[in-house]
Amino acid sequence: MSITVKIDLGYEFEVKAKAAEVFGVLSDVPTSVSHFPKVEQLTDMGGGVYKWEMEKVGTTQVNIQTVYASKYVSDAAKGTVQWTPVKGVGNALVGGSWKIVDHKKSTGVTLAIQGEIEVPLPGLMKMIVVPVVQGEFEKLVEKYIDNLIKRFGGEV
């Protein structure tokens, strides 16, 4: 028995770095992921597909480890990096996109993430588990953004 937790996040921020530098970091998946907290392992599966294995969260008795794969496609001309879920890998499906906009003296960045995480717990725990998992995922993404903002010389 499991609970499906839906994730739908969106963020916009502006950094001091040049658009080409921002695109360079965000389109290089291992470099980008190095700024994401609590990633236990990132595996290059070839063909633009990367498998994410997050650190386990919870207690020794009850813990959750999120594992998923996404296929990444970058387009420098459009300033986009998009990823789509790869079915059959792990316990989650995660997709999303980066949009990078050159504002000459700064760079606008938009992040969108959508996903579903299967949590192996009884349905009775849904009321407790869903907000906890959503909140934890949101905290990780916000820390990721903070780390990237530092990498790009701060927010404008």
C-alpha positions in Angstrom: 0.0 0.0 0.0 1.3 3.5 -0.8 0.4 7.1 -0.8 1.0 9.3 -3.9 2.2 12.8 -3.0 1.9 15.4 -5.8 4.5 18.2 -6.0 3.9 21.4 -8.0 6.4 24.2 -7.4 7.3 27.5 -9.2 10.0 30.1 -8.4 11.3 33.2 -10.0 14.4 35.1 -9.1 17.0 37.4 -10.6 20.8 37.0 -10.2 23.8 39.1 -10.9 25.6 36.6 -13.2 25.5 36.7 -17.0 22.9 34.6 -18.7 25.5 32.5 -20.5 27.1 31.6 -17.1 23.7 30.8 -15.6 22.7 28.6 -18.6 26.1 26.9 -18.5 25.6 25.8 -14.8 21.9 24.9 -15.1 22.3 22.9 -18.4 25.2 20.9 -17.0 23.2 18.4 -14.9 26.0 17.2 -12.6 27.1 20.8 -11.9 23.6 22.0 -11.3 22.8 19.0 -9.0 25.9 19.6 -7.0 24.0 22.6 -5.5 21.0 20.5 -4.5 21.0 19.4 -0.9 20.7 15.8 0.3 21.5 14.1 -3.0 23.2 10.7 -2.2 24.0 9.8 -5.7 23.5 11.1 -9.3 24.0 8.5 -12.0 24.4 9.4 -15.7 22.3 6.7 -17.5 23.2 8.1 -21.0 21.2 9.9 -23.6 20.6 12.9 -21.3 19.0 10.7 -18.6 20.1 11.1 -15.0 19.0 9.0 -12.0 18.7 10.9 -8.7 19.0 9.0 -5.4 18.2 11.2 -2.4 19.4 10.6 1.1 16.9 8.7 3.3 14.8 10.9 5.5 12.9 9.8 8.7 13.9 7.5 11.5 15.7 4.1 11.4 12.3 2.3 11.6 10.4 4.5 9.2 12.3 6.2 6.4 11.7 7.3 2.8 14.3 7.5 0.0 13.2 9.2 -3.1 14.7 7.7 -6.3 13.8 8.8 -9.8 15.2 9.5 -13.3 14.6 12.4 -15.7 15.6 13.1 -19.3 17.2 16.5 -19.7 17.1 18.6 -22.9 18.8 22.0 -23.1 18.3 24.8 -25.7 20.8 27.6 -25.5 18.9 29.7 -28.1 15.7 29.6 -26.1 17.5 29.7 -22.7 15.7 26.6 -21.5 16.6 23.4 -19.7 13.7 20.9 -19.5 13.4 17.5 -17.9 10.8 14.9 -18.2 10.1 11.9 -16.0 11.5 8.5 -17.0 9.0 5.8 -16.0 10.0 2.6 -14.3 13.0 4.0 -12.3 12.5 4.4 -8.6 9.5 5.7 -6.7 8.9 9.1 -8.2 8.2 10.9 -11.5 9.7 14.4 -11.6 9.7 16.9 -14.5 10.3 20.6 -14.8 12.1 23.4 -16.5 14.5 26.3 -16.1 13.9 29.4 -18.1 16.9 31.9 -18.3 16.3 35.4 -19.5 19.1 37.9 -20.2 18.2 41.3 -18.7 21.6 42.8 -19.8 22.8 43.8 -16.2 21.2 40.7 -14.6 19.6 37.4 -15.4 16.0 36.3 -14.7 15.5 32.7 -13.8 12.3 30.8 -13.6 12.1 27.2 -12.1 9.0 25.0 -12.4 8.9 21.5 -10.9 6.0 18.9 -11.1 6.2 15.5 -9.7 4.6 12.5 -7.9 6.3 10.6 -5.2 5.1 7.1 -4.1 5.5 6.8 -0.3 5.2 3.1 0.9 2.9 3.8 3.8 -0.8 3.0 4.6 -3.5 5.3 3.2 -4.5 6.1 6.8 -1.3 8.1 7.1 -2.1 10.3 4.1 -3.3 13.3 6.1 0.1 13.4 7.9 2.5 12.2 5.2 1.4 14.4 2.3 2.1 17.8 3.9 5.3 16.5 5.5 6.7 15.2 2.2 5.6 18.3 0.3 7.2 20.6 2.9 10.4 18.6 2.9 10.6 18.7 -0.9 9.9 22.5 -0.9 12.6 23.1 1.7 15.2 21.2 -0.4 14.3 23.1 -3.6 14.5 26.5 -1.7 17.9 25.5 -0.3 18.9 24.6 -3.9 17.8 28.0 -5.1 19.7 29.7 -2.3 22.9 27.8 -3.2 22.5 28.7 -6.8 21.9 32.4 -6.0 25.2 32.3 -4.0 26.9 30.6 -6.9 25.7 33.4 -9.2 26.9 36.2 -7.1 23.7 37.0 -5.3 20.2 38.2 -6.0 19.4 41.5 -7.7 
